[in-house]
Amino acid sequence: MVRPLLGCRREDLASYLNSLEQPFREDRTNQDIQFKRNRIRLDLLPHLRSEYNPKIDEALQHLSKQAAVTGQF
């Protein structure tokens, strides 16, 4: 699966779309915490940022790139 915008922050993408006069659209399920991916994004990652590492996003992206290079994904 290719996810070319995975490394983009939501705020940056919204700002870019605004500069093109394009609306930002969000799937209504993105805020539903019954889905594990949303609980991670909405609950766990903010906790990790505030309590452990404010740069957790960058650290996870780095880890993801290392895993891709070694084939451990």
N, CA, C and O atoms as CSV, one atom per row, in Angstrom:
chain,resi,resn,atom,element,x,y,z
A,1,MET,N,N,0.845,-1.172,0.000
A,1,MET,CA,C,0.000,0.000,0.000
A,1,MET,C,C,0.891,1.235,0.000
A,1,MET,O,O,1.864,1.311,0.750
A,2,VAL,N,N,0.555,2.186,-0.835
A,2,VAL,CA,C,1.297,3.437,-0.903
A,2,VAL,C,C,0.479,4.515,-0.209
A,2,VAL,O,O,-0.692,4.727,-0.525
A,3,ARG,N,N,1.117,5.193,0.745
A,3,ARG,CA,C,0.445,6.277,1.482
A,3,ARG,C,C,1.333,7.512,1.413
A,3,ARG,O,O,2.054,7.819,2.362
A,4,PRO,N,N,1.280,8.226,0.278
A,4,PRO,CA,C,2.219,9.336,0.063
A,4,PRO,C,C,2.066,10.509,1.018
A,4,PRO,O,O,3.002,11.295,1.161
A,5,LEU,N,N,0.938,10.655,1.666
A,5,LEU,CA,C,0.737,11.795,2.563
A,5,LEU,C,C,0.925,11.432,4.027
A,5,LEU,O,O,0.659,12.251,4.908
A,6,LEU,N,N,1.376,10.225,4.293
A,6,LEU,CA,C,1.520,9.771,5.673
A,6,LEU,C,C,2.469,10.649,6.480
A,6,LEU,O,O,2.269,10.842,7.679
A,7,GLY,N,N,3.487,11.176,5.836
A,7,GLY,CA,C,4.455,12.026,6.526
A,7,GLY,C,C,4.024,13.475,6.670
A,7,GLY,O,O,4.742,14.278,7.265
A,8,CYS,N,N,2.863,13.816,6.135
A,8,CYS,CA,C,2.368,15.203,6.206
A,8,CYS,C,C,1.524,15.408,7.454
A,8,CYS,O,O,0.735,14.544,7.835
A,9,ARG,N,N,1.698,16.543,8.071
A,9,ARG,CA,C,0.853,16.896,9.213
A,9,ARG,C,C,-0.478,17.422,8.688
A,9,ARG,O,O,-0.530,18.078,7.648
A,10,ARG,N,N,-1.531,17.134,9.402
A,10,ARG,CA,C,-2.885,17.545,9.019
A,10,ARG,C,C,-2.958,19.058,8.804
A,10,ARG,O,O,-3.571,19.525,7.845
A,11,GLU,N,N,-2.326,19.819,9.705
A,11,GLU,CA,C,-2.366,21.278,9.614
A,11,GLU,C,C,-1.685,21.769,8.338
A,11,GLU,O,O,-2.162,22.700,7.690
A,12,ASP,N,N,-0.564,21.134,7.982
A,12,ASP,CA,C,0.149,21.526,6.762
A,12,ASP,C,C,-0.678,21.210,5.522
A,12,ASP,O,O,-0.747,22.014,4.593
A,13,LEU,N,N,-1.298,20.049,5.513
A,13,LEU,CA,C,-2.133,19.666,4.378
A,13,LEU,C,C,-3.338,20.595,4.252
A,13,LEU,O,O,-3.677,21.023,3.148
A,14,ALA,N,N,-3.989,20.910,5.376
A,14,ALA,CA,C,-5.140,21.813,5.354
A,14,ALA,C,C,-4.727,23.198,4.847
A,14,ALA,O,O,-5.455,23.820,4.073
A,15,SER,N,N,-3.571,23.673,5.280
A,15,SER,CA,C,-3.073,24.970,4.827
A,15,SER,C,C,-2.789,24.955,3.327
A,15,SER,O,O,-3.120,25.908,2.621
A,16,TYR,N,N,-2.181,23.884,2.845
A,16,TYR,CA,C,-1.887,23.760,1.416
A,16,TYR,C,C,-3.185,23.749,0.607
A,16,TYR,O,O,-3.301,24.455,-0.395
A,17,LEU,N,N,-4.152,22.952,1.037
A,17,LEU,CA,C,-5.434,22.901,0.330
A,17,LEU,C,C,-6.116,24.265,0.345
A,17,LEU,O,O,-6.712,24.677,-0.651
A,18,ASN,N,N,-6.029,24.961,1.469
A,18,ASN,CA,C,-6.613,26.294,1.568
A,18,ASN,C,C,-5.971,27.241,0.556
A,18,ASN,O,O,-6.660,28.066,-0.045
A,19,SER,N,N,-4.661,27.127,0.366
A,19,SER,CA,C,-3.971,27.995,-0.603
A,19,SER,C,C,-4.436,27.717,-2.031
A,19,SER,O,O,-4.352,28.586,-2.899
A,20,LEU,N,N,-4.925,26.502,-2.266
A,20,LEU,CA,C,-5.461,26.134,-3.587
A,20,LEU,C,C,-6.972,26.343,-3.672
A,20,LEU,O,O,-7.603,26.041,-4.685
A,21,GLU,N,N,-7.538,26.868,-2.580
A,21,GLU,CA,C,-8.984,27.063,-2.463
A,21,GLU,C,C,-9.745,25.754,-2.614
A,21,GLU,O,O,-10.811,25.701,-3.227
A,22,GLN,N,N,-9.172,24.699,-2.042
A,22,GLN,CA,C,-9.797,23.377,-2.030
A,22,GLN,C,C,-10.229,23.057,-0.602
A,22,GLN,O,O,-9.487,23.336,0.339
A,23,PRO,N,N,-11.394,22.486,-0.427
A,23,PRO,CA,C,-11.830,22.151,0.936
A,23,PRO,C,C,-11.064,20.950,1.497
A,23,PRO,O,O,-10.653,20.050,0.763
A,24,PHE,N,N,-10.888,20.966,2.809
A,24,PHE,CA,C,-10.303,19.828,3.512
A,24,PHE,C,C,-11.455,18.909,3.890
A,24,PHE,O,O,-12.435,19.354,4.486
A,25,ARG,N,N,-11.346,17.645,3.552
A,25,ARG,CA,C,-12.401,16.687,3.861
A,25,ARG,C,C,-11.870,15.633,4.803
A,25,ARG,O,O,-10.734,15.175,4.681
A,26,GLU,N,N,-12.707,15.262,5.736
A,26,GLU,CA,C,-12.308,14.252,6.707
A,26,GLU,C,C,-13.393,13.187,6.793
A,26,GLU,O,O,-14.584,13.493,6.854
A,27,ASP,N,N,-12.962,11.948,6.796
A,27,ASP,CA,C,-13.886,10.834,6.957
A,27,ASP,C,C,-14.529,10.920,8.331
A,27,ASP,O,O,-13.831,11.133,9.323
A,28,ARG,N,N,-15.837,10.760,8.412
A,28,ARG,CA,C,-16.540,10.907,9.688
A,28,ARG,C,C,-16.119,9.861,10.713
A,28,ARG,O,O,-16.336,10.055,11.910
A,29,THR,N,N,-15.524,8.759,10.271
A,29,THR,CA,C,-15.099,7.727,11.217
A,29,THR,C,C,-13.756,8.058,11.876
A,29,THR,O,O,-13.341,7.354,12.796
A,30,ASN,N,N,-13.079,9.100,11.430
A,30,ASN,CA,C,-11.762,9.440,11.987
A,30,ASN,C,C,-11.787,9.788,13.466
A,30,ASN,O,O,-10.756,9.692,14.132
A,31,GLN,N,N,-12.927,10.185,13.992
A,31,GLN,CA,C,-13.032,10.550,15.404
A,31,GLN,C,C,-13.644,9.440,16.249
A,31,GLN,O,O,-13.798,9.601,17.460
A,32,ASP,N,N,-13.991,8.329,15.635
A,32,ASP,CA,C,-14.662,7.224,16.327
A,32,ASP,C,C,-13.626,6.346,17.020
A,32,ASP,O,O,-12.870,5.636,16.356
A,33,ILE,N,N,-13.587,6.390,18.359
A,33,ILE,CA,C,-12.553,5.664,19.089
A,33,ILE,C,C,-12.855,4.170,19.255
A,33,ILE,O,O,-12.122,3.466,19.949
A,34,GLN,N,N,-13.920,3.689,18.627
A,34,GLN,CA,C,-14.134,2.234,18.639
A,34,GLN,C,C,-13.104,1.548,17.744
A,34,GLN,O,O,-12.869,0.346,17.869
A,35,PHE,N,N,-12.490,2.316,16.839
A,35,PHE,CA,C,-11.452,1.773,15.969
A,35,PHE,C,C,-10.096,1.984,16.628
A,35,PHE,O,O,-9.774,3.089,17.064
A,36,LYS,N,N,-9.312,0.929,16.696
A,36,LYS,CA,C,-8.019,0.982,17.390
A,36,LYS,C,C,-7.101,2.059,16.811
A,36,LYS,O,O,-6.415,2.751,17.563
A,37,ARG,N,N,-7.080,2.209,15.497
A,37,ARG,CA,C,-6.195,3.210,14.878
A,37,ARG,C,C,-6.521,4.615,15.383
A,37,ARG,O,O,-5.629,5.446,15.555
A,38,ASN,N,N,-7.810,4.870,15.617
A,38,ASN,CA,C,-8.214,6.183,16.108
A,38,ASN,C,C,-7.878,6.357,17.585
A,38,ASN,O,O,-7.494,7.449,18.004
A,39,ARG,N,N,-8.015,5.304,18.375
A,39,ARG,CA,C,-7.624,5.390,19.790
A,39,ARG,C,C,-6.132,5.671,19.906
A,39,ARG,O,O,-5.696,6.444,20.759
A,40,ILE,N,N,-5.360,5.034,19.038
A,40,ILE,CA,C,-3.913,5.276,19.045
A,40,ILE,C,C,-3.634,6.730,18.704
A,40,ILE,O,O,-2.869,7.399,19.400
A,41,ARG,N,N,-4.246,7.219,17.645
A,41,ARG,CA,C,-4.009,8.589,17.181
A,41,ARG,C,C,-4.554,9.633,18.149
A,41,ARG,O,O,-3.909,10.653,18.393
A,42,LEU,N,N,-5.737,9.381,18.700
A,42,LEU,CA,C,-6.405,10.387,19.524
A,42,LEU,C,C,-6.060,10.306,21.013
A,42,LEU,O,O,-6.121,11.318,21.711
A,43,ASP,N,N,-5.701,9.127,21.507
A,43,ASP,CA,C,-5.421,8.962,22.941
A,43,ASP,C,C,-3.956,8.647,23.234
A,43,ASP,O,O,-3.305,9.352,24.004
A,44,LEU,N,N,-3.449,7.591,22.619
A,44,LEU,CA,C,-2.103,7.131,22.946
A,44,LEU,C,C,-1.018,8.101,22.484
A,44,LEU,O,O,-0.149,8.462,23.278
A,45,LEU,N,N,-1.044,8.527,21.237
A,45,LEU,CA,C,0.017,9.413,20.749
A,45,LEU,C,C,0.080,10.741,21.505
A,45,LEU,O,O,1.182,11.177,21.840
A,46,PRO,N,N,-1.040,11.405,21.792
A,46,PRO,CA,C,-0.933,12.622,22.605
A,46,PRO,C,C,-0.329,12.355,23.989
A,46,PRO,O,O,0.428,13.176,24.507
A,47,HIS,N,N,-0.666,11.208,24.583
A,47,HIS,CA,C,-0.092,10.849,25.888
A,47,HIS,C,C,1.426,10.644,25.757
A,47,HIS,O,O,2.193,11.135,26.585
A,48,LEU,N,N,1.846,9.932,24.737
A,48,LEU,CA,C,3.277,9.714,24.534
A,48,LEU,C,C,3.999,11.035,24.294
A,48,LEU,O,O,5.103,11.238,24.799
A,49,ARG,N,N,3.383,11.939,23.522
A,49,ARG,CA,C,3.992,13.248,23.270
A,49,ARG,C,C,4.171,14.032,24.567
A,49,ARG,O,O,5.235,14.601,24.813
A,50,SER,N,N,3.142,14.061,25.384
A,50,SER,CA,C,3.205,14.903,26.586
A,50,SER,C,C,4.008,14.284,27.718
A,50,SER,O,O,4.645,15.006,28.486
A,51,GLU,N,N,3.992,12.968,27.837
A,51,GLU,CA,C,4.634,12.325,28.986
A,51,GLU,C,C,6.010,11.725,28.699
A,51,GLU,O,O,6.800,11.527,29.622
A,52,TYR,N,N,6.305,11.434,27.435
A,52,TYR,CA,C,7.554,10.723,27.137
A,52,TYR,C,C,8.438,11.401,26.103
A,52,TYR,O,O,9.632,11.596,26.332
A,53,ASN,N,N,7.856,11.762,24.966
A,53,ASN,CA,C,8.700,12.277,23.889
A,53,ASN,C,C,7.879,13.213,22.998
A,53,ASN,O,O,7.024,12.749,22.245
A,54,PRO,N,N,8.125,14.515,23.073
A,54,PRO,CA,C,7.359,15.441,22.242
A,54,PRO,C,C,7.585,15.226,20.742
A,54,PRO,O,O,6.817,15.716,19.914
A,55,LYS,N,N,8.638,14.495,20.406
A,55,LYS,CA,C,8.938,14.224,18.994
A,55,LYS,C,C,8.637,12.772,18.626
A,55,LYS,O,O,9.318,12.187,17.785
A,56,ILE,N,N,7.625,12.200,19.254
A,56,ILE,CA,C,7.292,10.795,19.005
A,56,ILE,C,C,6.923,10.547,17.548
A,56,ILE,O,O,7.212,9.478,17.010
A,57,ASP,N,N,6.283,11.527,16.900
A,57,ASP,CA,C,5.893,11.357,15.496
A,57,ASP,C,C,7.124,11.146,14.618
A,57,ASP,O,O,7.159,10.244,13.781
A,58,GLU,N,N,8.131,11.996,14.822
A,58,GLU,CA,C,9.359,11.872,14.044
A,58,GLU,C,C,10.079,10.564,14.356
A,58,GLU,O,O,10.622,9.914,13.462
A,59,ALA,N,N,10.079,10.185,15.635
A,59,ALA,CA,C,10.740,8.942,16.035
A,59,ALA,C,C,10.068,7.734,15.377
A,59,ALA,O,O,10.756,6.820,14.922
A,60,LEU,N,N,8.752,7.719,15.324
A,60,LEU,CA,C,8.037,6.603,14.694
A,60,LEU,C,C,8.231,6.583,13.184
A,60,LEU,O,O,8.326,5.512,12.584
A,61,GLN,N,N,8.291,7.758,12.568
A,61,GLN,CA,C,8.565,7.806,11.127
A,61,GLN,C,C,9.965,7.264,10.833
A,61,GLN,O,O,10.160,6.519,9.873
A,62,HIS,N,N,10.933,7.642,11.663
A,62,HIS,CA,C,12.298,7.148,11.499
A,62,HIS,C,C,12.335,5.623,11.648
A,62,HIS,O,O,12.961,4.931,10.845
A,63,LEU,N,N,11.672,5.117,12.662
A,63,LEU,CA,C,11.609,3.671,12.882
A,63,LEU,C,C,10.955,2.964,11.698
A,63,LEU,O,O,11.411,1.901,11.276
A,64,SER,N,N,9.901,3.549,11.171
A,64,SER,CA,C,9.207,2.974,10.019
A,64,SER,C,C,10.132,2.893,8.802
A,64,SER,O,O,10.143,1.891,8.087
A,65,LYS,N,N,10.902,3.951,8.576
A,65,LYS,CA,C,11.841,3.954,7.446
A,65,LYS,C,C,12.919,2.900,7.643
A,65,LYS,O,O,13.299,2.222,6.689
A,66,GLN,N,N,13.420,2.752,8.873
A,66,GLN,CA,C,14.431,1.727,9.151
A,66,GLN,C,C,13.848,0.327,8.912
A,66,GLN,O,O,14.517,-0.534,8.341
A,67,ALA,N,N,12.623,0.106,9.343
A,67,ALA,CA,C,11.985,-1.197,9.157
A,67,ALA,C,C,11.801,-1.484,7.667
A,67,ALA,O,O,11.995,-2.617,7.228
A,68,ALA,N,N,11.433,-0.481,6.899
A,68,ALA,CA,C,11.229,-0.677,5.462
A,68,ALA,C,C,12.544,-1.052,4.776
A,68,ALA,O,O,12.568,-1.915,3.898
A,69,VAL,N,N,13.631,-0.403,5.181
A,69,VAL,CA,C,14.941,-0.688,4.578
A,69,VAL,C,C,15.384,-2.122,4.875
A,69,VAL,O,O,15.949,-2.800,4.017
A,70,THR,N,N,15.119,-2.566,6.094
A,70,THR,CA,C,15.568,-3.905,6.483
A,70,THR,C,C,14.559,-4.988,6.131
A,70,THR,O,O,14.831,-6.177,6.300
A,71,GLY,N,N,13.405,-4.579,5.647
A,71,GLY,CA,C,12.369,-5.554,5.303
A,71,GLY,C,C,11.621,-6.097,6.500
A,71,GLY,O,O,10.938,-7.115,6.390
A,72,GLN,N,N,11.735,-5.437,7.645
A,72,GLN,CA,C,11.089,-5.889,8.882
A,72,GLN,C,C,9.795,-5.141,9.130
A,72,GLN,O,O,9.617,-4.540,10.189
A,73,PHE,N,N,8.894,-5.172,8.167
A,73,PHE,CA,C,7.627,-4.453,8.336
A,73,PHE,C,C,6.462,-5.355,8.142
A,73,PHE,O,O,5.316,-4.916,8.248
